[in-house]
């Protein structure tokens, strides 16, 4: 038997639904949280908008654009290429009204997060990939950058070709774990994910990456997937992921964290439970990967948790971001 639209509306407005509604969003205290130490600069970019009372959506776009513009191994056009020597970018963004946009396997566009936002705001679609995403970006006025690797990525790719072997490096995103040889560099981090709540209590989030260096051609991780790498529910909170994307996708990581917050967990407890689920899925292989989550609820409370030691996150409640070491599961 199928319920009518009126019946469903009545159910949504009934006592059970009313009892499950979370407290009203916080107002007056902006917060921004982002992954890794790269988030320090990103948070500063976001705070230029949040501090004066601006919109969280504008802040999370501007913040990660800072990282996209840096020369790094795993974010933006300066990132390490896939195994065919081509840099492909993934990004997504989500606002306080369940609107979202995403691009994957995008080539030669400097700011994929802005393309994702343009897609969200100007089309009926959520996700574009590959040549179609690039075609859309160019049609929207984004410049097509030269098809060439950065100097650091060129050296890293030539070094990788000597063995052509791929193995994820746990915590390569953290500056303390960055190699110093040709496969490293001063900006060798992975995904930058950012969550923010503004002075009006509006939540938004973003995520951007060039993915795992030397990945298979066409590989896409969790970062551009709404519900995996990022999810925002304006009545509950927001969450984002970093680390090995395949394992985040398997359990819809960011959405899982938000749903746990809906059930009453704090952001910290929700992140911890999501990580524990991944550990249970992976079993003995959990020691070979890193996955971490950050979360921000509608009251402005934050949390994070990682599978392994080494994950850090950047938190701003003023114009001075602070780097924190996350709690972790495996000892």
N, C-alpha and C positions, 0 to 999 in steps of 0.2 A: 504494500500500500504506500502511495506517495503522499507526502504532506503538501498542502497547498502553500503558496507564498505567504498568505495571511497567517496560516498555522505556524510556519517557520518564524515569522516575525513575532508572533505571540510567544513562542518558545524562547526566542532571544530576549524578550522583554520580561520573562517570567521570574519568579523568586529565585530559582536556582541560578540563572544567569546573573541576576543582580547581586547575589551573594558572592559570585566569583570575581566581580569587578575589582581590579586593583585600586590602590589609592590614587588620587589625582596626581598628574605629573608635577614635579617640583618647578618652581618659578623663582627667578632672581639670582640663581647661582650657576653660571656656565661651568661645564666640565668637558674636558677632552682627554681621551685615552687612546694610545696607539701602540703598535707592536715595535719591540726592539729599540735600540739606542738611536736608530735612524729617526725614530719618532720625536726625538728632542727638537730637531730642526722643523720637522713636519708640524709639531704642536705649536711652535712659534708662528708658523704661517697661518695656522687655524685661529690662533688667539687674536691675530690682527682683526679678525672678523667677529669672533665671539666676545672679546673684551669690550668693545663699544656697543654691544647689544645686538649684533648681527645674527643672521639666520644660520642654524646649525648645518643645513645643507650646503650653503656657500662655504662654510668653514671646513667641512670634511673634503670638499673638492679642492679648495685652495691648499689645504694642509698637505695632502698626498702629492699634489702637483710639485711641491718643493722636492720631494724624493724622486719623482719621475724626471726632474731636470738634472739631478745629480748624476755623476758618472759612477755607476755601481754594477755589481755582477748580476743582480737579480731584479732590478726595477728600472723601467724606462729603456730608452734606446741605447744607453750605455751598457746594458746588461749582456751577460753571456748568451751566445746563440744556441740554437738547437744543434743536433749532430750534423745537419746539412750546412751549418755556418750562417744561419739566418736568425735574426732576433725577432721573436713574436711576443706580443704583449697581450695581457689579459687584465680586465678591470671591471668593477661594478660599483654602483652607488644606489642608495635607497633613502627615501625621505620619510617624513612623519605622517604621510597619508597612504602608505603601502605602495607608492609609486617606486619603480625600480628600472634600472637600465644596465646593460651588460654588453661587453665586447670580448671576444676571444680570438686568439691567433691573428691579432691585428699587426700589420707590418708598416713601418716607416711613418708612424704618427707619434709625435712627441708626447702628447698627453691623452692617453686612452681613457682616463677617468672622465675627462671632459666630453669625449665622444659618447661615453656611456650615459652621461647626463643629458646630452643633446638627444640621444635616442629615446630616453625616458620622457622627455618633455615635448618632443615634436613628432613622435610616431606612435602607433598603437602597439608596437612590439616591445619586448623586454630584452631580447638578446640577438645580436648579429655576430657572425664569425667570418674570419678569413677575408677573402676578396670582397665579399659583400660589405663587411664592416669598413674596410678601407674605402670602398666606393662611396659609402654613405658619408664617411668623414670628409673626404675631398669635396663632395657635393655640398657639405655644410661649411666649407671654407677653411678646413684644417689643411695646413701645408703638408705636402708629401716630402719627407726628409730624404736625404741621399741613402741609398742602399749600401751602407758600409758599416763595419764594426768600429767601435772605439779602439784606441790603441791598447788598452788593458784587455779588452775582450779578444782582440786579434791575437795577442800573446797567449792568452788562456786557451783559445781554440787550437792554436798550433801545438801547444803543449799537450792538450787532450788527444789530438790526432795521433800522437806517438803510440798510444795504447788503445784509444777508442773504447775505453771501458767507462761504464757509468755506475756510480755508487753515491747515494745521498750522503752529505756530510752533516752530521748532527750539529745544530747550533752555528752553522756557518754565518748565520745572520748577525750573530753577536760579534762586535769588533774584537773582543778578547779571544775569539776562536778563529779569526780570519787568518788564512795562510799568508805568508810573506813572500812567497815565490810568484811566478808568473800567473798562477791561477787565483791569486788573491788581489790585494790592493787596499787602499785606504777606505773604500766605500763598498765593501763586499757583503751586502746583506740581501735578504730574500724579500718576501712579501711585506709591504707596508699596509696595514689595516688600521682604520681610525673610526672611532665612535665619538659622538658629541651630543650634548644637550645644551640648548641655549637659554638665555635669560627668560624666555617665554615658555620654557618647558618642552620645546620641540626637539625630538630625537632625529638623528640622521647618522648614516655610516657610509664608509667607502673602503675599497680595497683595490690595490693595483700591484702588478708583478710582471716580470718577464719569464717567470716560471723557473723550473729546474734547469740549470745550465746543461747543455748537451743532451737534452731530452729527445725522444723520438719526434720526428716531424709530425706536427699536428696534435701532440699531447697537450691536454688542458687539465689543470688541476682544479682545486676547489675555489680559488680566488675569485673568478668571475661568476660563480654559480650561486644565485640567490637561494638561501637556505643552507648552504654548505659553508662557503667562506664568509658570508655576511647575511645577517637578517635583522630587520628592524620592525618591531611591533610598537606603535606609539603609545599603546595603553599599558605595556608591560616593560619593555626595554629592548636593548640591542646587544648583539654579540658578533664577534668576528674571530677568525682562526688564522693560524700560521703553522708552518711545518709541512709534513708530508701530506699533500692534498688528497691523494687517493684514499687515505684512511679517514679523512674528514668527510669526504663525499659519502663513504660507505654508511655513515650513521647521521647524515644531514646535520653536521656538527653545530653550526650557528643556530639553526632552528631548534635543535635539541636544547641548547643552553637557554634560549628564550622561553621555551615551553616549561623548562624546569623552574625558571623564575616565575612564570605564571602560576605554577603549583605552590609557590610560596618560598622557594629557595632564595637565598641572597645571591647576588652576582658571583661571589666567591664560591659558594657551595654549588651553584649550578655549573660553573666551569669545572670544578673538581669532579663532579659526578659524570660529566661528559667525557673527561679524560679517562676516568676509571672504566667507562664503557669501551673506549678504544683499546685500553690495556687488556680488557677481558677478551675482546675480539681477536687481538693480535697474539695473545698468549706469550710464549717464549720469544717471539719475534719483536715484542714491544721494545726490547732493549736496543734494537737496531734503528729506531726512528725517533723523531721528535715531533710532537704535536702540542700546541698550546692554544688557549682561548683567552680573550678579553671580553668583559661584559660591562654594561652600564644600564642600570634600571631607570624607570621613569621618575624615580625620586632623587636621581643624581648619585646613587651609590655605585661604586665600581668594584670589580674583582678580576682576578686572573688565576690561571692554574696551568701547569705544564706537565707533560709526561716525564720529562727528564730535567735535571738541573741545567741551568744555563740560559733559560728564557728570561728576557727583561722586557719591561714595558715603560712607556713614558706617560706621565700623568700631569695634567695641568688644571689647577683651579685658580691660578693667577697667571700673570705673564711670564712666570719663571717655571718652566717644566722641570719635573723631577723624575729621574730614572730609578725604577724599582726592580729588584730581583724577585721573580715570581716563585711562589711555592711550587713544589713538584711532587710527583707520585713515587717514582722509582728511586730508591736510596742506594 
